[in-house]
Amino acid sequence: MKNIAASPYFTGANGRFSLKKPAWALCWALAGALALTGCGTFAPPPARATIYDFGPPPAATAVAPASAATPMALGDVDAPSALDNLAVLYRLSYADAQQPRPYAQARWSMAPAQLVRQRLRDQLSQTRPVLNPGEATAQRTLRIELEEFNQWFESPSASTGRVRLRATLLETTPNGEKLLAQRNITTQRPAPSADAAGGVRALTAATDAAIAELDQWLAAQPTR
């Protein structure tokens, strides 16, 4: 007959079965592991990123009707791969200005190039007809390259929003497009706070300043 007294589930001569101490310890360990697993199920979800855009456009300042100016086509705004995403970027000029860093809990609603184009179209439409590329009535085409769009920290508590773009104005001719003029524009505005929200407000203000400068430049171009 099998020696049941040697089993870890047998306690004595009365023949009753029960758990000895090593088995009880194993049960407690399993119960603890299950409890930890259960607690993990109820862990709070990670915080969602705050979504930003430029907000409402500045008040209209146009004094002439848009129909009085030469119709112009506005193409897509080109941008480097570092700006081809939704990240809100900043740089620490006092530590490593060559490294763009994304805020962990902040995102743009669209890629910066799309936000800039939308803002640019809204503003330029106040002073001239703005069309899409390829439309037959567009006599000129404006192309924009967004070269810089981030928050610069001069110190841990002071930063500015910086925007740098290149504007190229082309004329549509029977023989193709002809270069009329080109302009580099750089603007910066102080951030009201040293965080993502402050950077967004500064970049919005810097973008509006760049568009205002661009609008004046376009208005100064001779008509043909």
Disulfide bonds with the S-S distance in Angstrom:
none
